[in-house]
């Protein structure tokens, strides 16, 4: 039904209209369809950089969880699915760039403007699907880090409820983007008979929701971080890691600006590419935030074990430095070598009453630990009783 309607409407267009410019040029300007100035190279180059960064970080996270921590969770697989829709979104984005997006619209033929609009709609749908999966992954990751078992905890309920809310909103947004017009083709062929919802209102609402949800994702972990029992300097470091999502808010704010420009500017092909450029940056920044908590572990387990860092470590690090019980050196290949302790070193003394014993630094494999001070006393007059771990 829709295809026959399209053929009918195209037959009523003036001859050669599809070959002409999609917008009347300014006075004194001649349309250039052959080699006009555009932003295609900038857009494609930026998109490739974003794909490389996002792909490296996502697979570094998957490698860290499978090979180093050896415990993958649902948020990892959700993020991997979000990466696949991210690749699809960028494919559609490059497609509308290659058909003339980035040029001034009077330098774009109407037949190509139709294709630009078509791929723009496809990119918009996959954009919402990608954000749905990536932000859901972040919420599940926050729940795994701060509230893995406590179902009555605020973090458990807030991360789950907000994650489900975000997922439902973006799924509804995908549905609205796909079926905003009747017939659906009218979204990119405005001369067809039919009706459409307010496209600018749809994109502006989505942009505002993006920045609000980013702020919520920044604030949720701060509640748990500042309740941790550790020095405030350490809590500040952890809080700053999770506040990197503020960069995503910046990208969302710029995208709001270009969403408004799409509504007021007739040069849609030029402004639309800038709109799409910041959408790609926004999604990439969101994926970086999803991968950042696991990257230090990946860096420590892989890059820090290269020959360069190993040789550097051998010159600056001495294992057991200052200890009276053992001595060691680091060989050129990073392996530790030990010497036998003499009799005086092996001789242990009994602790005096109320003696403070300094413990070595604790280096957990992963996660956030609690710092606990232990005070030990010894009664030298009476033999010590065996410690009871269970009643």
C-alpha positions as CSV (number, residue, x, y, z in Angstrom):
1,X,0.0,0.0,0.0
2,X,2.7,2.4,1.0
3,X,5.0,1.6,-2.0
4,X,2.2,2.3,-4.5
5,X,1.5,5.6,-2.7
6,X,5.1,6.6,-3.0
7,X,5.1,5.8,-6.7
8,X,1.9,7.9,-7.2
9,X,3.3,10.9,-5.3
10,X,6.6,10.8,-7.2
11,X,4.8,10.8,-10.5
12,X,3.1,14.0,-9.5
13,X,6.4,15.8,-8.8
14,X,7.6,18.3,-11.4
15,X,10.0,16.7,-14.0
16,X,13.7,16.7,-12.8
17,X,12.8,17.8,-9.3
18,X,14.6,14.8,-7.7
19,X,17.8,15.9,-9.6
20,X,17.6,19.5,-8.4
21,X,18.8,21.0,-5.1
22,X,17.0,20.0,-1.8
23,X,17.0,23.7,-0.7
24,X,16.9,26.9,-2.6
25,X,20.4,28.5,-2.5
26,X,21.0,32.0,-1.1
27,X,21.0,34.8,-3.7
28,X,24.1,34.7,-5.9
29,X,25.0,31.1,-4.9
30,X,25.1,28.4,-7.6
31,X,24.5,24.8,-6.4
32,X,27.5,22.6,-6.6
33,X,26.7,18.9,-6.7
34,X,30.2,17.7,-7.9
35,X,32.7,18.7,-5.3
36,X,31.2,21.1,-2.7
37,X,32.8,21.8,0.7
38,X,31.6,19.4,3.3
39,X,32.3,17.8,6.7
40,X,32.4,14.2,5.6
41,X,36.1,13.5,6.2
42,X,35.9,15.0,9.7
43,X,32.8,13.0,10.5
44,X,34.1,9.7,9.2
45,X,37.6,10.2,10.8
46,X,36.0,11.0,14.2
47,X,33.7,8.1,13.9
48,X,36.6,5.7,13.2
49,X,38.5,7.0,16.2
50,X,35.4,6.5,18.4
51,X,34.9,3.0,17.2
52,X,38.5,2.1,17.9
53,X,38.5,3.5,21.4
54,X,35.1,1.9,22.3
55,X,36.1,-1.4,20.8
56,X,39.4,-1.5,22.6
57,X,37.9,-0.7,26.0
58,X,35.0,-3.0,25.7
59,X,37.1,-6.0,24.8
60,X,39.7,-5.0,27.4
61,X,36.9,-5.2,29.9
62,X,35.7,-8.6,28.6
63,X,39.2,-9.9,28.7
64,X,39.8,-8.6,32.2
65,X,36.6,-10.3,33.5
66,X,37.2,-13.6,31.7
67,X,41.0,-14.1,31.9
68,X,42.1,-12.0,34.9
69,X,39.2,-11.8,37.4
70,X,37.6,-15.0,35.9
71,X,34.1,-13.9,36.8
72,X,31.9,-12.3,34.1
73,X,28.6,-10.9,35.1
74,X,25.4,-9.9,33.2
75,X,26.6,-6.3,32.8
76,X,29.5,-7.5,30.7
77,X,27.3,-9.3,28.2
78,X,24.8,-6.4,28.1
79,X,27.6,-4.0,27.3
80,X,28.9,-6.3,24.5
81,X,25.4,-6.3,23.0
82,X,25.4,-2.5,23.3
83,X,28.7,-2.4,21.5
84,X,27.2,-4.3,18.5
85,X,24.4,-1.8,18.2
86,X,27.0,1.0,18.5
87,X,28.8,-0.4,15.4
88,X,25.5,-0.6,13.6
89,X,24.7,3.0,14.5
90,X,28.0,4.2,13.2
91,X,27.4,2.3,9.9
92,X,24.2,4.1,9.4
93,X,25.8,7.4,10.4
94,X,28.6,7.0,7.8
95,X,26.0,6.1,5.2
96,X,24.1,9.4,5.5
97,X,27.4,11.2,5.6
98,X,28.5,9.6,2.3
99,X,25.2,10.6,0.6
100,X,25.8,14.3,1.2
101,X,25.2,15.1,4.9
102,X,27.7,17.8,6.0
103,X,27.2,19.8,2.8
104,X,25.0,22.8,2.6
105,X,21.6,21.6,1.6
106,X,21.5,23.6,-1.6
107,X,24.5,21.5,-2.7
108,X,22.6,18.2,-2.1
109,X,20.2,16.8,-4.7
110,X,16.7,16.0,-3.5
111,X,17.1,12.3,-4.3
112,X,20.2,12.2,-2.0
113,X,18.4,14.2,0.7
114,X,15.8,11.4,0.8
115,X,18.6,8.9,1.5
116,X,20.2,11.1,4.1
117,X,16.8,11.3,5.9
118,X,16.4,7.6,5.7
119,X,19.8,6.6,7.1
120,X,19.4,9.4,9.8
121,X,16.2,7.7,11.0
122,X,18.0,4.3,11.1
123,X,20.9,5.8,13.1
124,X,18.5,7.5,15.5
125,X,16.8,4.2,16.3
126,X,20.1,2.3,16.9
127,X,21.3,5.3,18.9
128,X,18.5,4.9,21.4
129,X,19.0,1.1,21.5
130,X,22.7,1.5,22.2
131,X,22.1,4.0,25.1
132,X,19.5,1.7,26.5
133,X,22.0,-1.3,26.7
134,X,25.0,0.7,27.8
135,X,23.3,2.6,30.6
136,X,21.6,-0.6,31.8
137,X,25.0,-2.2,31.9
138,X,26.3,0.7,34.0
139,X,23.4,0.4,36.5
140,X,24.0,-3.4,36.8
141,X,27.7,-2.8,37.3
142,X,27.1,-0.3,40.1
143,X,24.8,-2.8,41.8
144,X,27.5,-5.5,41.4
145,X,30.2,-3.3,42.9
146,X,28.3,-1.6,45.8
147,X,25.4,-3.9,46.6
148,X,26.1,-7.5,45.3
149,X,23.9,-9.3,47.9
150,X,22.1,-6.7,50.1
151,X,18.6,-6.6,48.5
152,X,17.4,-4.2,51.2
153,X,20.2,-1.8,50.5
154,X,19.5,1.6,48.9
155,X,22.1,1.0,46.2
156,X,20.5,-2.4,45.2
157,X,17.1,-0.9,44.7
158,X,18.2,2.4,43.2
159,X,20.4,0.8,40.5
160,X,17.9,-1.9,39.5
161,X,14.9,0.5,39.5
162,X,16.7,3.2,37.5
163,X,18.2,0.7,35.1
164,X,14.8,-0.8,34.3
165,X,13.3,2.7,33.9
166,X,16.1,3.8,31.5
167,X,15.7,0.6,29.5
168,X,11.9,1.1,29.2
169,X,12.3,4.7,28.2
170,X,14.8,4.1,25.4
171,X,12.7,1.1,24.1
172,X,9.7,3.4,23.9
173,X,11.9,6.0,22.2
174,X,13.0,3.4,19.6
175,X,9.4,2.6,18.9
176,X,8.4,6.3,18.5
177,X,11.3,7.0,16.2
178,X,10.4,4.0,13.9
179,X,6.6,4.7,13.8
180,X,6.6,8.5,14.1
181,X,5.0,8.9,10.6
182,X,2.2,7.2,8.8
183,X,3.2,6.0,6.3
184,X,6.6,5.4,7.9
185,X,8.5,6.5,4.7
186,X,7.1,10.0,5.2
187,X,9.8,10.6,7.9
188,X,12.4,10.9,5.1
189,X,10.1,11.8,2.2
190,X,8.1,14.8,3.4
191,X,6.2,15.2,0.1
192,X,4.3,12.0,0.7
193,X,0.7,12.0,1.8
194,X,0.3,11.2,5.5
195,X,1.0,12.7,8.9
196,X,3.9,12.7,11.4
197,X,4.5,13.4,15.0
198,X,6.7,16.4,16.0
199,X,10.1,15.1,15.2
200,X,12.0,17.9,16.9
201,X,10.0,17.4,20.1
202,X,11.0,13.7,20.0
203,X,14.7,14.4,19.7
204,X,14.7,17.3,22.2
205,X,12.9,15.1,24.8
206,X,15.4,12.4,24.3
207,X,18.4,14.8,24.6
208,X,17.0,16.2,27.9
209,X,16.4,12.7,29.3
210,X,20.0,11.8,28.3
211,X,21.5,14.5,30.4
212,X,19.2,13.9,33.3
213,X,20.0,10.2,33.4
214,X,23.7,10.9,33.1
215,X,23.5,13.2,36.2
216,X,21.6,10.4,38.1
217,X,24.3,7.9,37.2
218,X,26.9,10.2,38.5
219,X,25.1,10.8,41.8
220,X,24.0,7.2,42.6
221,X,27.5,5.8,43.4
222,X,28.5,8.9,45.4
223,X,26.1,7.8,48.1
224,X,27.9,4.5,48.6
225,X,31.4,5.8,48.1
226,X,31.3,8.4,50.9
227,X,30.0,5.8,53.3
228,X,33.0,3.6,52.9
229,X,35.3,3.2,55.8
230,X,38.6,4.4,54.3
231,X,40.6,7.6,54.3
232,X,38.8,10.5,52.6
233,X,41.6,10.9,50.1
234,X,40.9,7.3,48.9
235,X,37.2,8.0,48.8
236,X,37.9,11.1,46.7
237,X,39.9,9.1,44.2
238,X,37.1,6.6,43.8
239,X,34.5,9.3,43.5
240,X,36.4,11.1,40.8
241,X,36.6,7.8,38.7
242,X,32.8,7.6,38.7
243,X,32.4,11.3,38.1
244,X,34.0,10.9,34.6
245,X,30.4,10.6,33.4
246,X,30.3,14.4,33.6
247,X,32.0,14.4,30.2
248,X,29.0,12.6,28.9
249,X,26.8,15.4,30.3
250,X,28.9,17.9,28.3
251,X,28.3,15.9,25.1
252,X,24.6,15.7,25.8
253,X,24.4,19.4,26.4
254,X,26.1,20.2,23.0
255,X,23.7,17.7,21.3
256,X,20.8,19.6,22.9
257,X,22.1,22.8,21.2
258,X,22.2,21.1,17.8
259,X,18.8,19.6,18.4
260,X,17.4,23.1,18.7
261,X,19.4,24.1,15.6
262,X,17.7,21.4,13.6
263,X,14.4,22.9,14.5
264,X,15.2,26.5,13.5
265,X,17.7,26.1,10.7
266,X,16.6,25.2,7.1
267,X,20.0,23.8,6.3
268,X,19.2,20.4,7.8
269,X,21.9,18.4,5.9
270,X,24.7,20.6,7.4
271,X,23.4,20.9,10.9
272,X,22.2,17.2,10.9
273,X,25.8,16.0,10.5
274,X,27.0,18.0,13.5
275,X,24.1,16.7,15.4
276,X,25.1,13.1,14.5
277,X,28.8,13.9,15.3
278,X,28.0,14.8,18.9
279,X,25.6,11.8,19.2
280,X,28.5,9.5,18.3
281,X,30.8,11.3,20.8
282,X,28.1,11.0,23.5
283,X,27.6,7.3,23.1
284,X,31.4,6.7,23.0
285,X,31.9,8.6,26.2
286,X,29.1,6.6,27.8
287,X,30.9,3.4,26.8
288,X,34.2,4.7,28.2
289,X,32.5,5.3,31.6
290,X,31.1,1.7,31.5
291,X,34.6,0.3,31.0
292,X,36.7,2.6,33.2
293,X,36.2,0.8,36.6
294,X,37.9,-2.4,35.2
295,X,40.6,-0.7,33.1
296,X,43.1,-0.2,36.0
297,X,43.0,-4.0,36.6
298,X,43.6,-4.6,32.9
299,X,46.5,-2.1,32.9
300,X,48.1,-3.7,36.0
301,X,47.8,-7.3,34.7
302,X,48.9,-6.7,31.1
303,X,50.7,-3.4,30.3
304,X,52.6,-3.2,33.6
305,X,54.0,-6.7,32.9
306,X,55.7,-5.7,29.6
307,X,59.5,-5.8,29.4
308,X,59.7,-2.0,29.7
309,X,57.8,-1.7,32.9
310,X,59.5,-4.8,34.3
311,X,62.9,-3.4,33.8
312,X,61.8,-0.1,35.2
313,X,60.4,-1.9,38.2
314,X,63.6,-3.8,38.8
315,X,65.5,-0.5,39.2
316,X,63.1,1.2,41.5
317,X,61.4,-1.6,43.6
318,X,62.9,-3.9,46.3
319,X,60.6,-6.5,47.7
320,X,60.6,-6.6,51.5
321,X,62.5,-3.4,51.9
322,X,63.0,-2.6,55.5
323,X,62.0,-6.1,56.8
324,X,64.2,-7.9,59.2
325,X,62.8,-11.3,58.4
326,X,63.7,-11.6,54.7
327,X,65.6,-10.1,51.9
328,X,65.2,-10.3,48.2
329,X,66.2,-8.8,44.9
330,X,64.5,-8.5,41.6
331,X,66.3,-10.0,38.6
332,X,66.2,-8.6,35.1
333,X,63.3,-10.8,34.0
334,X,61.1,-9.7,37.0
335,X,61.6,-12.9,39.0
336,X,62.3,-12.7,42.8
337,X,65.4,-14.3,44.3
338,X,65.8,-14.8,48.0
339,X,68.7,-15.5,50.4
340,X,68.7,-17.7,53.5
341,X,68.2,-15.8,56.8
342,X,70.8,-16.2,59.5
343,X,70.1,-17.5,63.0
344,X,69.7,-14.1,64.5
345,X,67.1,-13.2,61.9
346,X,65.1,-16.4,62.4
347,X,65.0,-15.9,66.2
348,X,61.6,-14.5,67.1
349,X,60.8,-12.7,70.3
350,X,57.6,-12.7,72.4
351,X,55.6,-9.6,72.2
352,X,55.5,-7.4,75.2
353,X,52.2,-6.5,76.8
354,X,50.0,-4.1,74.9
355,X,52.6,-3.9,72.1
356,X,51.4,-2.3,68.8
357,X,52.2,-4.6,65.9
358,X,52.5,-2.9,62.5
359,X,51.0,-4.9,59.7
360,X,52.1,-4.7,56.1
361,X,50.0,-3.1,53.4
362,X,47.1,-5.1,52.1
363,X,46.8,-5.5,48.3
364,X,43.4,-6.9,47.4
365,X,42.9,-8.4,44.0
366,X,39.8,-6.4,43.3
367,X,36.9,-4.6,44.9
368,X,36.6,-2.1,47.8
369,X,37.8,-3.2,51.2
370,X,37.2,-1.9,54.7
371,X,40.2,-0.8,56.7
372,X,40.2,-2.2,60.2
373,X,42.6,-1.4,63.1
374,X,43.5,-4.5,65.3
375,X,44.8,-4.2,68.8
376,X,46.4,-7.3,70.3
377,X,47.5,-7.9,73.9
378,X,49.3,-10.9,75.4
379,X,49.1,-12.2,78.9
380,X,52.6,-13.5,79.6
381,X,51.7,-15.0,83.0
382,X,49.0,-17.4,81.7
383,X,49.2,-19.8,78.7
384,X,47.2,-18.6,75.8
385,X,43.9,-20.4,75.1
386,X,43.2,-21.6,71.6
387,X,41.2,-19.3,69.5
388,X,37.6,-20.3,68.9
389,X,36.3,-19.5,65.4
390,X,32.9,-21.1,66.0
391,X,30.8,-21.5,69.1
